[in-house]
Every structure is written in structure tokens, then in C-alpha cells.
């Protein structure tokens, strides 16, 4: 009996080792092991542990795992239905890729609805895991982050707007995609099972390109036109949510619309001072002569980068922590007097050209 248990534990540990070697990483601890035991069957864990770092066809995975192709296909289909594997059609072949932790099977788990008791248990496990020492630091990335921040375009002064590149504009990212999918916010859904969710809407996450097609095929999101997605963007700006995007220049796969109380990335900043998103190439400054000391900017900032500070005359003015500010433009949009203006940063971020380059950079920086 003990030998069987040890063998099973070895399979799940091999899977954890494999996930920890993805460019994003997944530090191994008891909480990760508990998550894997609940999400993966033993057979799925064995197959997952054998995946290479690049998408593979069924025949190649069969040779690596020793599992006959018909049986393996059933296992992979089951893993795909749970968001543990991505099945990608290419010409007349399907390629399979192991989903990482973030952005990956965490989101795919909570994009769905189902057994609330099971999801509540998983919510508690993921919550504990992401707050374990070193976990968010590892997943966030080093010089190359998982995400990048998109500014509210309507707050850019005309002189600055002319310098904004297409990949910095959420509207242009959406238009170039040709449409996509609207899905449930995984972070807010998880928070609802913890009893900590805010009242921001659930169905406001945007998937684009091939990722959107995959999500629609799985039934986890609804197809959306460019106009539908632009309406989501407008609605979330009215609510003061932060636009976070896949950290690539061309063909980003998602735009998240985030709050500081539920979002894993913004909570990482608020609670652990860990940044998993690059700031936008813009930053606010305060025009004191226009400021009416209302404090709305500080209240609206999702990451508490603005503090109202007393002056000698007894008035209070906003002071921006430039080391924390991610340049989302939420404060500028909320300011009733127009005292917060956005300008370009002195050092501009040029994101990786595509997902392949992003992962290569992250892997290189982490010695993988």
C-alpha cells in the first residue's frame, strides 16, 4: 500500500516539477500539490508531467508517455475540457500544449461554473497558494512581466495622443483582432466563492484571436464582435476598472478589466508589492492650480498609488507614488477638475513582439 501511495505522489510531484519549469513558473509547495490533486486525475498527472515546452501532436505525446493513442486522446480531451491542456488545430493536425498556472488553468477553472462546493474549495486553495511566500514573485516575471497596462485613451492630451502607438491603445488592439469572446472574470468569480467579491460585473473579460476561438469552442465564453468588445471597454472605464493586457506587441490574447480587491495582479501590488504588469508608457502629474482637493483621484486608484497630503495652508493635495503608479489613467478620468494630466514616461517600454518572444525572454531571465 505504501509503495502505491509513494508512486502516486511521485507522479504528481513530476507534474509539479514540469509546471514549475514553464516560463511563468509555479513554485512547488503543499498548496500547489493540493490543487493538482484536485484538478488532475492520476492518469492526467502522468500525461501532463511528460509534456515538452512546445505544442506536440498526439503521436509525439504517445511516444513520450507510452500511452496508446486512442486512450491518450480520451485523456487529453478530458484535460482540455478542464482547461489543463490547450488543443490547437493546425491544418489537419491537433497540437496539444500544457496550460501553465497563470495565465492558464487558474483562469480556465474559474471561467466556468459548476459544483459550488468544489469551486469553493479550489478558491480557498488558490487563494492560499498565491499568498504563499515567493509564489507571486516567481509568476510575475523579472524584467519581462506577464502583463502590461493599457491607458484610458480618453485622458491623453492631444499633444501626447499623437505619440501613442497602436499596441498601446486598447481600442486598436480590439479592432485589429476582428472580434473575440467575452468571458467571466476568473478573479472575481473566485472571490465570490470566498465571500470577498466586489460589485463590479463578472462578464467583462476579453479574449482575442485563437484564445477566443478556443474559449468559444469550449463554451466558456460568448462570441463578441469588435463593437461588443469596445462596449465592454467603455463600460469598464465608466466603472474605473484597470485594463491589463497580454504583454506582447502583436496579437495579444486577452484584455482584463481589473479591480484592486479581486484581481490577482493588482492584489499582488496592494498586498505583496509584487508587480506582474508593466506600467503603461504614461504617468499622471498634478496641476495644483486646478486641484480642488476633493480626493476622488486617491479614492479611485485601484492600487493606492495616490495619497492626499496636507499642505501648510491646511488644504490637501494628491501626491503620486511614481514607483507604484502603473499609468492606467483611472485617476485622470475620475478627476472632476482636470487637475491630473497624463504625459509620456522618460523610459518607454517596448513589449515582446509576440507570445513566443515573451516566453523566451521570461525563460532566459529565469535561467530556463
JOFEN-V975155 format. One record per helix or strand. SS is the DSSP state (h for helix, s for strand). FROM is the first residue (numbers start at 1). LEN is the number of residues. Records with the same first field share a line. If there is no record, write none. Layout:
BEGIN
SS: FROM-LEN / FROM-LEN
END
This chain:
BEGIN
h: 2-19 / 30-10 / 42-8 / 58-8 / 69-13 / 101-10 / 116-15 / 135-6 / 153-3 / 158-4 / 166-3 / 170-8 / 186-9 / 209-10 / 226-13 / 264-9 / 296-5 / 330-5 / 355-11
s: 56-2 / 85-6 / 93-6 / 141-1 / 145-1 / 147-4 / 156-1 / 180-4 / 205-4 / 221-4 / 242-5 / 248-1 / 254-5 / 277-2 / 282-5 / 306-5 / 316-5 / 340-5 / 352-1
END
